[in-house]
Amino acid sequence: MNDPTVHTSAEVLVVEDNPGDIRLLQEAFKEAGINCKLHITRDGEQAMAFLNHEGKYADSPRPSLILLDLNLPRKDGREVLAEIKREEGLMRIPVVVLSTSTSAADIQHAYGLHANCYVPKPADLAALICIGKVIENFWLKAVALPAV
């Protein structure tokens, strides 16, 4: 961490289909003062198009971090995670599964697909702000991320 510019204004891809959860997450990051740019995709197919610079996402930035919901339309979050971790150009991007599911099977399956961590999604803003700060302090400040 000798270079203080390493994580300046990180690009974070949020893959979430629930408009209420998207607004809550945006508000939590804003309230927490997290220095990052949130990019939103609402289903698994959009997420992969964003990551592969396809269609309207041709000029999308390479995210430093991905926040991924599991239950998504069109392409499930588990499929997205498996695809990300299979592709050489994407596999090094850390993926934080952020899901309302606390099922042991979902958690086990996500780690089996090489999720970098699994965070149960809280329902209230205060708890989400705390989680946002933890994500920022660990993933965007403490760790050295691979070059994008």
Secondary structure, DSSP 8 states (H G I E B T S, - for coil): ---TTTTTTEEEEEE---HHHHHHHHHHHHHHT--EEEEEE-SHHHHHHHHTT-GGGTT----SEEEE-SS-SSS-HHHHHHHHHHSTTTTTS-EEEEES---HHHHHHHHHTT-SEEEE--SSHHHHHHHHHHHIIIIIIIS-----
